[in-house]
Structure formats: C-alpha cells, structure tokens
C-alpha cells in the first residue's frame, strides 16, 4: 500500500496539468471518441514500454541472478516469481492512469473511462507477460548463429549479444501493442455508444495468458544461459571502454571555445556526465525526435504539443546537473574545492548543450510545417525552458545531496507550467 | 565416472585468450588446488565450471553432466563460492541458508553454520556482516546438502586464521567422505596445506599438474616460480 502513496499523490498533482496537454479535446463540439482513442493508445503504449524495461531488469539483469544462478533453482518458477514481483511493484500504474484519465468520465463518458482503465490493466498484463517471453527468447537469439547477421546490422557499437536485448523491448511493444490497439478501438466504439465493443478489452488479457503460459518453458531453456551471455557482453563492453579510455565524451570539442579556467570544469562535467548518465544525455535526441514527430502535423495545436514534450524532457534531464554534484565524493569537495562561479558557469554551458536537441529538433519541424514565425516562437519558449532548467539545476547543486529533493518538485511545477503555456499559448 | 572434466576448454574475450585448451580430469574424493598468477585464467576456468561463463570451445562436465547443456542438473552436483559471493542482504544467515536448503531440496542448516563457525551470528542480517563473514555464509550455503563437487574461488581469502583452519579441516573431512573440492587461489601456502593435487595455470594454460606427495623437497613455490618463468620465456 505504501508503494502506491507517492505515485498516486503525484498522479493527483499532475492530473490538472495532464488535462490541457493531453485531453484538450474534452468539451469541444466534435466527437470525443477519436480523442479518447488517441490518448488511451499513447498512454497504453507508455505502460507497455515501462513494463518491457522493468521486465528486462527483472528477468535478465536482476540482483537475484547473482545469488540464484549458481543454485539448482527451477528457472520457470524464478521467471514467474520475478514477473509477479514486477506486477506487484508497478501495481500503481493502472490506478494513476485511471486518475489521469478521470476527466473523460467527468465529461460524462463514464463507460469510455472504464474501458480506458480496462485497456491500462490489459496493457500492464500483456506488457509484463509478452515482454517476459520476448526477453527470454532474446537469450536464445543472442547466441543463435542464424541471427548473427541481423544482430550485426542493428547492434551499433554494442556487442552482438546485447543487440538482442536492446531490441527486445521494441519487439515486445510491437507484439503486445496489437491486442492493446484492438482493445483501444473497442473503447472508441464504446465512446460512440456501442457497449458490446467492451469484449475487445479481453484481447490483451488473452495475449497475456498465452505469453505467460510459454514463460516457464522459455525460462527453463534460457534463464541459466543468460548469465554466461551477460558475462560475455560485460567483458566486451569492458574491452571497448578500456580502449576508448575515459577521455572521449560527447561534445568534448566544446570546451575549446571557453576560457581555460572554465573549460577545465566543463570538460570534467562532460566526461563525468557521459560516463555516469550517458542514456539521459543521448536520450535528449530521442525526446527531440519524439517532439518533432508530435509537431509534424497540420493541426494548429501540434507545435505546442511537440514543444511541450521537449520542455518536459528538458526539465527532466537537467536533473543530471544536480546528480553530477551528488555523485561527487564529499572529500573531493573539501580537499579540492572548486571555484564556484567558474564551475557553475561551466556546468550551465554543459547542461544547456546537452539539452539543445530536445528544443532544436522540434523547432526545425515546426519551422518546416508551420513557418519560421511559429518556429521562432517555439525556439524562444524552448530556450526559456532550457535557461530556467539550467539555472534551477545549478542553483540546486549548492544544496549538495539535498539538491535533488528541491529540484524534483520545482522542475515538476515549472516544467508543467511551461508545457501548459506551450500548448495553450497559441503556438 | 570422474567428478569434473574439462575437455579442450578455451575461453577468449575478444583477442584476449583467458583459458587456452585446458584438458583436466578431477577424480572423486580429491582435493585439487588450482594456482596461478593474477590473470592466469583461474577465475575464468572456475566460472565455466559453475556455469556463469560458457567456454568459447570445449566442454565442461560435472559427474558426467554437461554444465552448459543441462545447467540445472549440473548445479545439483555443485556447491560453489564465486570470487565475489552474492547473498540476500535483507535476510539473516540462518534465513538465507534455509532458503538455499529449500532450493537444494535438503541440507542441514545447523551443520552448515557449524562448518564455518557462524553459529553465534546466524541471526544477524547479512548486510551487517563483514566481507569475511559473507564469504563464510556463501561457503556454508555451498556445503549445504553436501554436493559432489565443491568449487571455491579464492574462498579462503579474507577468513581469520582460526576460521580458515576450521574450514580447511572440515573440507578435508568432506574429501575423505568422497566429495571433490577444487580450490582456486594465488596463495601457494594454502594449497600446500590442504590439497592432494595441484594444477598450475599460467597465461591460460596448464603448466603443471602434480600430486602433492610427488613434489620434491623444493616445494610448491619453487615449482610454481620455475614453471612461470619457463612459460614467460616461451612466450617471449
């Protein structure tokens, strides 16, 4: 019960901000059904993605693996128990989704709201079960020479075996997405006054049942072998890291344009951030592409929605600035005290550089689809978000370990307010 | 049937050859010391035996069971203490051992606690344990149910002298009952004190495989240094 408290409280706080951004169709004269379909399917896909990633952590990279992998455990039972654990830990997700979607019910569409909640439950169940089966299949695919060519094509700079695990959540999303899309279509029909369409809500549960039935067998075939595959992957990563050493970092050319005293701190932050929070930093390009996709529409509201995604990404990722400070051992601060002004300046420049893709990529999309005037407005609002997030993050680093506690709520409020401004500001 | 067989085992990490075509057969009721310099491939070989690493080539069998083809069945025969033992921090030692006994389908928890001398601290949470005590817990878990083969990777390092002496004597007792113990370490004295047979690895290859009773007066350390020098000269 305690694990529900924080997410549910956060859901209640965010709900009023969620409505103008994602439920803007409510109250309009045109039918709500298409809008309901759009928001429910997006939220359901987020739920599946969340569970797909959690399931990878539970089945493949769990802490328990270190203990259990040398014991004669039944991998089928382990897999079922790990998946049940994910379900327990994330049991708040459908509840929070129900809270966020509540305005649909309050608009008089209670049947559609109940259907939407049903889709969220189905998305959770199918997300866990299908992801579980796919991750276990990925172990075999990682070792199977028949997949070697395909995995080499999609592995990027990762070891071949890791490519199987990297793409597994995507495959899980595609497979689990099919019954969830059909169930969401059922909700759309329910919103149009066809209550019999509720039967479609059962489809994700059926898919989950079939996948869960296959999980024990797949686990018995692959769960133990995953330890050996992971050891291989980690060894290969270690070789790559050793060869690239710790000197190469994203944007490490940038400090040469800064004064020497500031550049020293900037290079340190660039390297530290790239080593410790690489996914967040490179994820800004993903946020940028997502925001651009949302903006790429003739709908006059599209630029605002796209920019809102970018702004939320900016405020979320600027927390890396605070985390860099928290990572630093206390004794270093005492023995090698930094020049606060120069370090703050360097960190601001580094953070602002990391955050740019989330703003610039959608600005390009807006400029192409809606003209340079709209692009200019988007750029101004996006850079305002970057400045606000950077200044807040750098100010919070002064608070050392407590910085995260202060930054989180400030970012949630300021980021949401700017996102609302973007969607309602006529962009 | 042999307790452990390594058949042409080779393990590479990219261009690095960690273990190079190792052929070894360990008989039941033997205490084998595996020694080698740092980076010789001892831990890699031990990991292929406990199944957490697959050989790039070759086969590893425990009591006739292929460790990688039949992982669960092989683990029924093996109790292992890896180089960095993992335990559940939020359990007490007694709870953890009870859990492991359940997984193994039996085993005397009190006897295992007594084996390592953990009795007095058995009801403390494992997260409060020192590194040495965690190692003792992992060792107690490994001997639960008295598996046919006990694999100890640097497991006596970090134990205080009385505990180390106690564990060595208990391990000797298990060997006398027909169990096989393979102890990997870079501490020559430990092997000299307990093992019947010593296998030396250097740069991934077996450079010596001797019965302790057949070692000359010069002893193990001299043999180790001589073979190591010989291997380095060959490589140079």
Interface residues (C-beta under 8 A of the other chain):
Chain A: X63 X64 X66 X67 X68 X69 X70 X71 X72 X73 X74 X75 X220 X224 X225 X227 X228 X229 X231 X232 X235 X236 X239
Chain B: X13 X14 X16 X47 X50 X51 X52 X53 X54 X68 X71 X72 X73 X75 X76 X78 X80 X82 X86 X87 X88 X100 X103 X104
